[in-house]
């Protein structure tokens, strides 16, 4: 329950600071533009240690590389800041998400929320 509230509060704070954005996306010409070779035409589900689910999807439109994180009926958009073949870092308004092949780590201030990729 604590982690659910923590995820909601972290993501809620970043949403308040964000400007409203246009939700329309353009399909990516190359579905594998990210360094991790994740299929950008689909969404990924990550699980917290308390079994809460977080949905992550990629958007690549006009040279802008962002991810959208959906959790607890809220939506957050983060911009790509850095990346290599093993990980990618996205950030906006003090919220950072580091994606590795099977994990997603969301950080805001001193709060760290580790998540693992749900296996299908």
N, C-alpha and C positions, 0 to 999 in steps of 0.2 A: 504494500500500500504506500509506503514511504517513497519507493522509487517511482511509482505512478504519479504521485504528487510532484516529485522532483522533476520528472520529465515534463509534466504539464506546465509547471511554473517556469522552467527554463525556456521551453518553446513558446510559452505565452508572453514572456518578457520580450523575446525577440520579435514576435508578431506585432506587438504594440509599437515597436520602434520602426517597423518596416512600412514603407509606403505601399499603397495599393498597387498591385501589378496586374498587367494584362495576363489573363490565364490561358490565352491561346498559344499553342505551340506549333511549330512547324516540324514535320517529320524529318528526322536526320537523314541526310543522303547516305552517310556511312554509319551503320548501326554500332560500329565499334570504334568510336573516336576517343574513348577514354583509355588511359594507359593500362587499366586492369583487364581490358577486353571483355567487359561485362556487356551484355546485349542491351543496348539503350532503347530498344523497342518494347521492353517489358519493365515492369516494376519488380522490386525486390522487397522481401519481408524480412525484417530483423527482429529478434526476440531479446527482451531484457531478462534478467535473472528471475524476475517475478512473473514471467510468461506474457507480459504486455507486448503487443506487436507495434512495430514502427514500419511504415511503408516508405520506400525510397524510390524515386524515379529520376532519370536524367533528362535534361533539356539542352539541346545544342541548336541555337537559332542565331543566325547572323554573326557568328564569331563569339557569341556569349555562351559560356558553358556554366550551367547551374544544375543544382539538384533540388528536388522538392521532397521534403520530409513531412509525412502525414502521421500524426499521433494524437490520440485522445480528441478526435473531432477537430483538430487544428492543423493548419498547413504552414510550413516555413520554407522559404526559398533562400538558398545559400549560393554564393558565387565561388567559382573555382579560383584558388589562390596558388596552389603548388601541386606538383605530382611527379612521380617517377613510375617505374615499372611495377613497384610493389605496393604503392599507396597513393592516394589523392587527398588533398586537403581543400575543404570548402569552408567559407566563412562569410558572415554578415552580421553586423550589429552586436559584436561580442560573442556570438555563438559560432563554434567551430565544429566541423564534422570531419573526422579522418576515416577514410574508407580503405580497408585492406581487403584482400580477397574474401575472407569469411567473417570479417568483423567491421563494425561501425562504432566509433567512439565519439560521442557528443560531449563537448566541453563548453562550459560557460562559467567564467570566474574560477572558483575552486571546485565547482561541481563537475564530476566526470561520470558519464553514463556509458558503460560498455554494453554493446549489443552483439549478438552473433547471428549470422545468416541462417534463416530457417531452411532446413533441408526438405526437399519435396520427394 
